[in-house]
């Protein structure tokens, strides 16, 4: 059974993190079994990991030239792997493939996170040894967990991520072979050629897209998200809404564009729309200077990373879309829920938020294979670097105490609106429709309260204990819009929250 990626990708380290790969010159049963067990336990929801045999390792990276596995050793290694993996409890067998690369043979072991965690393996291969260990992966090592980590492992065992769960309402016929093959071809998987003649169910099993019980074959949620033509049938509001507010949030003019379909396709289409319709370049030619200043209203790389992260970390149980708001002076990317509690509010403010507990490990795997995200806690850094390179202000990342939402705000380049009115400057802008001077003046004005805002404020006046959901139902306004209006009312000091989010009340200022 082929693995869902290729050895060239593993050797590069550009898609799969080095911490998820081990390279070994030969098959070492005792050491490798510990690693397989640790990957199967997948305590941080990385999606397991890979062992590549036939490659010497130096400091966690492959050493070149590659050595490969001698032909006369392959069968013996495979038989011993099968026998030794039977020692893992509960029963767990990784996926093994013999591959050709650089005119040599290699054995690639893929050990995805198992469904029957926690797994244990013998501490040693000695016959008299009865001690078993629940190995876990930390950084690039397979280690014995602490008591706290052991409790955590047991807790995680009962919490299979949403994207890796079986969807009982769908059928395998809801998966589209063309979408699957297109993905395999795109990532360079050895499965692509096999998929042309392979049984469809076996293909889906190879990609871990379906349940493996022979009597109950159902697709997993991640399979429907990427390889169903209409994933919104199963996950309402699994879409990206790009909403333009030319007159700011309080204005009456709203332009909406909605992107649906498989996650990676709607993501690419939304990014393409932003690149074509939102991103503008500006050139400023200063007198007596040979070179002109070139910059963008927003750097595309920052938007791409922020939106990819929103798709990666969104809670798809939530009946709320990802919303991208295009405002005169900023872009806001809003998704639900917020970051997990391992990310502190202070860390967000200081751009030092680090989490290894991925909400959607399988979505992350597919996005990483497509080079849409890296998944190494480098998202913040990439956004910061692209903004700095463009001369843009620093972003704002925020969530609330209850982690109900996550908001990324990217601010307009400070010279973009002012450039045309600067003395001694000649400006050429790709956004010829903007009157930059008027924009600058309008930015200083507080937007008037919209009609919907007035209705929300009136209801709060009648019932200070009213919830967002109750407002949504009473006023027939979507919950995401209610939340946006509440944020505006708070920002512009129309209301304040007294007490906690759960037990407090609204007070009109």
C-alpha atoms as one frame of an Amber mdcrd trajectory, in Angstrom:
protein
   0.000   0.000   0.000   1.630   3.310  -1.077   2.127   6.236   1.269   0.263
   9.504   0.525   3.413  11.502  -0.260   6.763  10.860  -1.910  10.309  10.327
  -0.667  11.602  13.458  -2.417   9.200  15.532  -0.311  10.313  13.772   2.882
  13.991  14.280   2.103  13.458  17.998   1.457  11.759  18.727   4.778   9.751
  21.484   3.096   6.330  19.967   3.706   6.628  17.512   6.587   8.339  18.857
   9.710  11.706  17.287  10.556  10.281  16.365  13.959   7.866  14.032  12.142
  10.601  12.221  10.202  13.374   9.845  11.286  16.102   8.624   8.965  17.846
   5.301   9.608  20.601   3.546   7.700  19.234   0.109   8.571  16.194  -1.429
  10.230  16.699  -1.207  14.002  13.739  -3.052  15.522  14.017  -1.805  19.093
  14.568   1.884  18.270  12.122   1.953  15.361   9.324   0.286  17.332   9.546
   3.034  19.953   9.305   5.656  17.209   6.345   3.949  15.535   4.595   3.719
  18.892   5.272   7.421  19.588   3.925   8.475  16.180   0.841   6.290  16.680
   0.135   7.980  20.035   0.377  11.376  18.296   0.024  13.304  21.568   0.170
  16.692  19.820  -2.112  15.775  16.912   0.625  16.197  14.327  -0.754  13.425
  12.142   1.883  10.831  13.086   5.187  10.619  11.246   7.560   8.809   8.890
  10.639   6.603   9.135  12.860   6.433   6.051  15.242   3.463   6.017  18.336
   3.613   3.867  19.289   7.173   4.784  21.995   8.184   7.243  20.872  10.908
   9.658  22.944  13.846  10.856  21.397  16.269  13.352  17.915  15.197  12.374
  18.480  15.729   8.636  19.351  13.318   5.814  23.010  12.931   4.963  24.001
  12.891   1.323  24.933  10.975  -0.762  22.076   8.602  -0.011  22.999   4.983
   0.667  19.747   3.087   0.134  18.826  -0.419   1.306  20.696  -3.402  -0.221
  18.361  -5.560  -2.321  19.208  -8.710  -0.333  18.110  -7.011   2.935  14.659
  -5.760   1.922  12.598  -8.953   2.392  14.200  -9.679   5.768  13.541  -6.141
   6.985   9.882  -6.281   5.909   9.239  -9.630   7.609  10.852  -8.464  10.845
   8.858  -5.200  10.747   5.606  -7.148  10.532   6.559  -9.420  13.430   7.852
  -6.624  15.655   4.895  -4.290  15.008   2.607  -7.043  16.305   4.149  -6.341
  19.723   2.453  -2.928  19.821  -0.741  -2.924  21.895  -3.537  -2.331  20.994
  -3.001  -3.754  17.518  -1.374  -1.218  15.212   0.311  -1.673  11.842   1.985
   1.228  10.032   1.889   1.593   6.259   5.104   0.439   4.584   6.280   1.060
   1.036   9.473   0.137  -0.825  10.339   3.043  -3.117  12.906   3.795  -5.815
  14.863   7.035  -5.659  18.214   8.121  -7.012  18.644   4.602  -8.517  18.468
   3.047  -5.054  15.869   1.273  -2.901  14.402   2.761   0.268  11.777   1.663
   2.780   9.336   4.321   3.936   7.202   3.679   7.022   4.189   5.902   7.562
   2.772   5.761  11.093  -0.323   8.006  11.263  -2.016   8.810  14.565  -4.032
   5.769  15.610  -7.694   5.581  16.577  -7.108   3.330  19.588  -4.657   5.487
  21.575  -2.771   5.080  23.833  -0.361   2.529  22.343   2.464   0.799  24.168
   5.464  -1.220  23.058   8.050  -3.366  24.922  10.799  -1.401  26.632  13.352
  -3.842  25.189  13.345  -6.713  22.706  14.666  -9.133  25.349  12.449 -12.216
  25.743  12.305 -11.890  29.530  11.254  -8.217  29.367   7.600  -7.685  30.291
   7.665  -3.915  30.829   5.666  -1.845  28.344   5.997   1.884  27.675   3.586
   4.483  26.233   6.110   6.353  24.095   5.355   9.881  22.880   7.025  12.277
  20.473   8.685  15.448  21.748  10.624  17.593  19.296  12.659  15.016  17.346
  12.793  12.293  20.011  10.647   9.384  21.138  10.523   9.555  24.928   8.815
   8.085  27.980   6.035  10.468  29.046   5.831  12.078  32.450   2.861  11.260
  34.662   1.158  14.475  33.549   1.802  13.653  29.890   0.497  10.121  30.461
  -2.771  11.530  31.827  -2.886  13.896  28.873  -2.407  10.989  26.484  -5.327
   9.096  28.008  -7.449  12.218  27.752  -6.551  12.771  24.108  -7.304   9.156
  23.313 -10.967   9.900  23.695 -10.884  13.090  21.640 -10.395  12.289  17.982
 -10.190  15.593  16.085 -13.335  16.518  14.187 -11.696  16.310  10.783 -10.548
  12.728  11.448 -13.961  11.449  12.562 -16.180   9.229  10.462 -19.188  11.046
   8.988 -22.199   8.783   9.457 -24.479  10.941   7.279 -22.376  10.612   4.149
 -21.490   7.781   1.820 -18.318   6.878  -0.042 -20.136   7.813  -3.276 -20.001
  11.429  -2.041 -16.243  11.422  -2.739 -15.084  12.469  -6.188 -12.311  10.449
  -7.854 -11.325  13.360 -10.120 -10.687  15.613  -7.119  -8.650  12.883  -5.423
  -6.526  12.203  -8.500  -5.986  15.897  -9.101  -4.678  16.246  -5.536  -2.386
  13.214  -5.820  -0.930  14.516  -9.067  -0.421  17.959  -7.574   1.560  16.671
  -4.556   3.540  14.144  -6.596   2.289  11.085  -4.730   3.164   7.622  -5.991
  -0.510   6.850  -5.507  -1.434   8.897  -8.578  -0.499   6.258 -11.153  -1.942
   3.495  -8.988  -5.220   5.392  -8.634  -5.975   4.921 -12.352  -6.475   1.179
 -11.904  -6.848   0.801  -8.154 -10.123  -0.128  -6.480 -11.721   3.095  -5.230
 -12.237   1.831  -1.690  -8.636   0.653  -1.478  -7.481   4.028  -2.756  -9.482
   5.801  -0.055  -8.117   3.422   2.581  -4.578   4.147   1.409  -5.169   7.858
   1.975  -6.888   7.269   5.324 -10.052   8.917   4.001 -12.575   6.329   5.169
 -13.325   4.018   8.066 -11.487   0.744   7.783 -14.158  -1.587   9.118 -15.145
  -3.864   6.216 -18.755  -3.961   7.327 -19.108  -0.174   7.679 -17.385   1.917
   5.041 -17.986   5.623   5.564 -15.934   8.708   4.608 -14.171  10.803   7.205
 -14.954  14.473   7.572 -11.639  15.542   6.046 -12.386  13.474   2.944 -15.679
  15.300   2.431 -14.032  18.682   3.042 -11.426  18.176   0.301 -12.860  15.610
  -2.094 -16.600  16.238  -2.157 -17.971  18.590  -4.787 -20.330  20.150  -2.236
 -18.858  19.917   1.270 -21.390  22.530   2.441 -24.022  19.739   2.292 -22.328
  18.195   5.315 -20.756  21.266   6.912 -23.068  24.272   6.576 -21.199  27.557
   6.195 -17.903  25.823   5.379 -17.165  28.760   3.127 -15.166  31.970   2.870
 -17.117  35.238   2.714 -15.221  38.274   1.434 -17.209  41.352   2.428 -16.159
  44.817   1.268 -17.209  47.885   3.254 -16.166  50.879   1.120 -17.682  53.283
   3.684 -16.481  51.344   6.768 -18.635  49.142   8.976 -21.206  51.823   9.656
 -21.896  52.470   5.976 -24.777  51.213   3.853 -22.684  49.988   0.910 -21.693
  46.313   1.230 -20.197  44.119  -1.509 -20.204  40.378  -0.801 -18.449  37.476
  -2.518 -18.836  33.912  -1.280 -16.461  31.032  -2.057 -17.641  27.448  -1.564
 -16.539  23.977  -2.617 -13.581  21.786  -1.527 -11.510  23.612   1.090  -8.318
  23.933  -0.940 -10.213  25.107  -4.020 -12.310  27.734  -2.236  -9.154  28.915
  -0.466  -7.256  29.318  -3.754 -10.209  31.076  -5.410 -10.633  33.472  -2.479
  -6.902  34.273  -2.522  -7.025  34.806  -6.277  -9.927  37.231  -5.871  -8.025
  39.168  -3.209  -4.912  39.270  -5.351  -6.822  40.519  -8.402  -9.323  42.870
  -6.780  -7.933  44.017  -3.434  -4.131  44.121  -3.637  -2.906  47.380  -5.159
   0.621  48.512  -5.883   1.717  52.092  -5.494   4.794  53.728  -6.942   6.154
  56.985  -5.566   8.742  58.875  -7.603  10.624  61.428  -5.535  12.396  64.314
  -7.284  16.134  64.095  -7.779  15.998  60.374  -7.024  16.709  57.710  -9.615
  14.801  54.922  -7.902  11.103  54.973  -7.095   9.454  53.621  -3.941   7.219
  50.632  -4.588   4.882  49.137  -2.043   1.458  47.530  -1.725  -1.597  48.537
   0.253  -1.320  45.066   1.814   1.361  42.454   1.150  -0.240  39.404  -0.425
   1.926  36.956   1.578   0.501  38.248   4.873  -3.099  37.856   3.696  -2.373
  34.418   2.267  -0.866  33.165   5.516  -3.616  34.643   7.693  -6.407  33.188
   5.550  -4.720  29.780   5.277  -4.394  29.716   9.061  -8.092  30.535   9.379
  -9.007  27.576   7.141  -6.558  25.346   9.028  -7.779  26.194  12.527 -11.490
  26.854  12.005 -13.961  24.758  14.001 -16.048  23.106  11.288 -18.737  22.165
  13.796 -19.462  25.898  13.998 -22.184  27.095  11.647 -20.267  30.245  10.821
 -18.215  31.083   7.719 -14.706  32.483   7.646 -15.219  36.176   7.019 -12.730
  38.483   5.338 -13.718  42.129   5.809 -12.202  44.680   3.467 -12.401  48.126
   5.082 -10.932  51.488   4.026  -8.024  51.260   6.459  -7.690  47.561   7.293
  -8.472  43.944   6.467 -10.036  41.734   9.144 -10.040  37.940   8.949 -12.507
  36.421  11.402 -13.029  32.744  12.203 -14.611  30.658  14.937 -13.685  29.502
  17.520 -10.540  31.113  18.920  -7.137  29.631  19.655  -6.888  26.875  22.273
  -5.943  27.837  25.837  -2.309  26.903  25.383  -2.120  30.244  23.561  -2.206
  33.085  26.086  -3.813  36.453  25.428  -0.506  38.093  26.339   1.288  35.845
  23.867  -1.022  36.992  21.083  -0.261  40.633  21.856   3.471  39.969  21.760
   3.326  37.694  18.683   4.719  34.795  20.706   1.783  32.428  20.611   2.941
  28.841  20.143   0.713  25.779  20.062   1.387  22.218  19.010  -2.173  21.099
  19.594  -3.630  21.415  16.162  -7.429  21.511  15.977  -7.482  19.929  12.513
  -4.455  17.725  12.037  -5.732  16.123   8.819  -6.687  19.436   7.197  -3.188
  20.599   8.076  -1.652  17.568   6.359  -3.447  18.258   3.088  -2.750  22.005
   3.146   0.933  21.374   3.849   1.179  18.913   0.959  -0.292  21.628  -1.284
   2.223  24.168   0.097  -0.604  26.356   1.379   0.631  26.329   4.971   3.704
  25.161   6.856   2.143  24.243  10.175   5.275  24.842  12.211   4.148  27.789
  14.288   5.749  30.036  11.689   2.501  31.726  10.657   2.931  34.770  12.873
   6.562  35.151  11.848   5.733  34.953   8.140   3.003  37.581   8.510   5.284
  39.896  10.493   8.147  39.561   8.001   5.992  40.256   4.958   4.436  43.317
   6.624   7.826  44.627   7.690   9.266  44.110   4.220   6.392  46.106   2.730
   6.700  48.890   5.327   3.243  48.073   6.724   2.137  48.439  10.377   2.233
  45.428  12.672  -0.916  43.281  12.734  -3.322  42.665  15.578  -4.232  39.134
  16.688  -7.041  38.831  19.164  -9.454  36.436  20.817 -11.642  36.631  23.920
 -11.396  34.935  27.305 -13.825  32.243  26.218 -11.957  31.659  22.936 -15.139
  32.100  20.911 -13.465  33.802  17.933 -10.093  34.616  16.387  -9.517  37.900
  14.591  -6.508  38.903  12.518  -6.310  42.583  11.552  -3.912  43.807   8.859
  -3.586  47.577   8.511  -3.278  49.650   5.364   0.214  50.834   4.428   0.590
  54.265   6.106   1.614  56.002   2.878  -0.937  54.426   0.602  -3.714  56.978
   1.103  -1.474  59.953   1.770   1.009  59.478  -1.030  -0.792  61.598  -3.586
  -0.982  64.638  -1.331   2.625  64.577  -0.151   4.635  67.530  -1.439   7.351
  66.866  -3.943   6.051  63.375  -4.711   4.637  61.949  -7.876   2.352  58.959
  -7.303   1.334  56.208  -9.706  -1.279  53.878  -8.252  -2.864  50.752  -9.679
  -5.986  51.789  -7.778  -6.962  54.723  -9.943 -10.486  54.723  -8.594  -9.434
  55.901  -5.152  -9.410  59.531  -4.209  -6.703  59.203  -1.617  -7.089  62.658
  -0.133 -10.765  62.134   0.517 -10.010  58.710   1.956  -7.605  60.252   4.426
 -10.190  62.782   5.526 -12.933  60.168   5.828 -10.730  57.879   7.896 -10.767
  60.450  10.699 -14.547  60.485  10.914 -16.371  58.120  13.272 -18.881  56.106
  11.229 -22.526  56.706  11.970 -24.414  53.890  13.636 -26.019  51.667  10.987
 -29.709  50.786  10.955 -28.924  47.268  12.163 -26.738  48.722  14.897 -29.611
  50.902  16.065 -31.921  47.879  16.231 -29.365  45.892  18.253 -28.841  48.836
  20.622 -32.607  49.166  21.110 -32.954  45.500  22.046 -30.060  45.738  24.498
 -31.816  48.715  26.078 -34.934  46.591  26.581 -33.030  43.541  27.873 -29.419
  44.060  29.106 -29.074  40.273  29.643 -29.850  39.382  26.033 -27.378  37.051
  24.323 -25.970  37.223  20.825 -27.939  34.155  19.792 -31.165  35.685  21.128
 -30.444  38.922  19.235 -29.846  36.934  16.063 -33.165  35.085  16.375 -35.177
  38.133  17.446 -33.860  40.482  14.745 -33.403  37.848  12.009 -29.752  38.836
  11.591 -26.953  36.245  11.268 -24.952  35.543  14.400 -21.695  36.620  12.722
 -23.249  40.004  11.854 -24.562  40.384  15.425 -21.060  39.722  16.754 -19.621
  42.284  14.363 -22.195  44.900  15.420 -21.490  44.212  19.111 -17.775  44.765
  18.492 -18.508  48.096  16.795 -20.832  49.198  19.600 -18.138  48.366  22.153
 -15.397  49.997  20.082 -17.339  53.216  19.632 -18.360  53.316  23.328 -22.094
  52.822  22.840 -22.124  49.896  25.273 -19.853  48.243  27.832 -19.913  44.763
  29.280 -20.324  44.527  33.034 -19.129  41.258  34.558 -18.089  38.117  32.678
 -19.188  37.113  29.192 -21.364  34.335  30.617 -22.931  35.902  33.706 -22.602
  39.645  33.041 -24.865  42.141  31.288 -24.721  45.027  28.816 -24.787  48.639
  29.969 -25.618  51.448  27.546 -23.175  54.322  27.976
